[in-house]
């Protein structure tokens, strides 16, 4: 196979790789948030919100303390913001995509990689 033929296949290969990566990103966005519920409290000292977590069937699975990761995406009313968590969020509904670990404290604690507040 000549060099010209090999190089002509390169754009096709790059296109296929790009399409494969974009589908994976779309799948990540569509996944349901592992933490979802109403924000019931704000812990000012730690900058955390307490969410009364609900499972898919509407049953409550207990409260969980959430803090924002340094690179977290915070979306409030459909707009991405850079503000920290605060007491004005109490009573609002939140969906949270969390990091890989949850501290086994009482209540459990974790960091948000992405948080959507309605």
C-alpha positions as CSV (number, residue, x, y, z in Angstrom):
1,X,0.0,0.0,0.0
2,X,1.4,3.3,-1.0
3,X,2.0,6.2,1.4
4,X,-0.7,8.3,-0.4
5,X,-3.3,5.6,0.1
6,X,-2.4,5.3,3.8
7,X,-2.6,9.0,4.3
8,X,-6.0,9.1,2.6
9,X,-7.4,6.8,5.2
10,X,-6.2,9.0,8.1
11,X,-9.2,11.4,8.0
12,X,-11.6,8.5,8.0
13,X,-9.9,7.0,11.1
14,X,-9.9,10.3,12.9
15,X,-13.6,10.8,12.1
16,X,-14.5,7.4,13.5
17,X,-12.4,8.0,16.7
18,X,-14.1,11.4,17.2
19,X,-17.6,9.9,16.8
20,X,-16.8,7.1,19.2
21,X,-15.6,9.6,21.9
22,X,-18.6,11.9,21.5
23,X,-21.1,9.0,21.9
24,X,-19.3,8.1,25.2
25,X,-19.7,11.7,26.4
26,X,-23.3,11.8,25.6
27,X,-23.9,8.5,27.5
28,X,-22.2,10.1,30.6
29,X,-24.5,13.1,30.4
30,X,-27.6,10.9,30.2
31,X,-26.9,8.8,33.3
32,X,-29.1,9.5,36.2
33,X,-27.6,11.4,39.1
34,X,-26.6,9.1,42.0
35,X,-27.7,11.7,44.5
36,X,-31.0,13.4,44.1
37,X,-33.3,15.2,46.5
38,X,-34.1,18.3,48.4
39,X,-31.4,20.4,50.1
40,X,-32.4,20.5,53.8
41,X,-29.4,22.3,55.4
42,X,-26.3,24.3,54.8
43,X,-23.1,23.7,56.9
44,X,-21.3,27.1,56.6
45,X,-18.1,26.0,58.3
46,X,-17.5,23.3,55.6
47,X,-19.4,24.8,52.7
48,X,-21.5,21.7,52.4
49,X,-25.2,21.1,51.7
50,X,-27.2,18.3,53.2
51,X,-29.4,16.6,50.7
52,X,-32.3,14.2,51.7
53,X,-31.4,11.6,49.1
54,X,-34.2,9.8,47.3
55,X,-34.1,6.6,45.3
56,X,-35.7,6.1,41.9
57,X,-38.9,4.9,43.4
58,X,-39.3,8.0,45.6
59,X,-38.2,6.3,48.8
60,X,-35.7,8.3,50.9
61,X,-32.4,6.6,51.4
62,X,-31.1,9.1,54.0
63,X,-29.3,12.4,54.1
64,X,-25.8,12.9,52.5
65,X,-23.5,15.9,52.9
66,X,-22.2,17.3,49.6
67,X,-19.3,19.6,49.0
68,X,-18.1,20.9,45.6
69,X,-15.0,19.5,44.0
70,X,-12.5,22.2,42.9
71,X,-13.4,21.7,39.2
72,X,-17.1,20.9,39.8
73,X,-19.8,22.1,37.4
74,X,-22.5,24.0,39.3
75,X,-25.7,24.7,37.4
76,X,-28.4,26.8,39.0
77,X,-31.7,27.4,37.1
78,X,-30.1,26.2,33.9
79,X,-27.1,28.6,34.2
80,X,-23.5,27.5,35.0
81,X,-22.2,29.6,37.9
82,X,-19.0,29.9,39.8
83,X,-20.5,30.8,43.1
84,X,-19.9,28.7,46.2
85,X,-22.7,26.7,47.9
86,X,-24.7,28.8,50.4
87,X,-27.8,28.9,52.6
88,X,-30.0,30.3,49.8
89,X,-30.1,26.8,48.3
90,X,-32.0,25.2,51.2
91,X,-35.4,23.9,50.1
92,X,-34.4,23.6,46.5
93,X,-34.1,20.3,44.6
94,X,-30.7,19.1,43.5
95,X,-29.2,16.4,41.3
96,X,-25.6,15.5,42.0
97,X,-23.0,13.4,40.2
98,X,-20.4,12.5,42.7
99,X,-16.7,11.5,42.9
100,X,-15.7,7.9,43.3
101,X,-15.7,7.8,47.1
102,X,-18.2,8.4,49.9
103,X,-17.0,8.8,53.5
104,X,-18.7,6.4,55.8
105,X,-19.5,9.0,58.4
106,X,-22.9,9.9,59.8
107,X,-24.3,11.3,57.6
108,X,-22.1,10.1,54.6
109,X,-20.1,12.8,52.8
110,X,-18.9,13.1,49.3
111,X,-17.8,15.7,46.7
112,X,-19.9,16.8,43.7
113,X,-18.3,16.7,40.3
114,X,-21.5,18.1,38.8
115,X,-24.5,19.6,40.6
116,X,-27.8,20.8,39.1
117,X,-30.1,22.9,41.3
118,X,-33.6,23.6,40.3
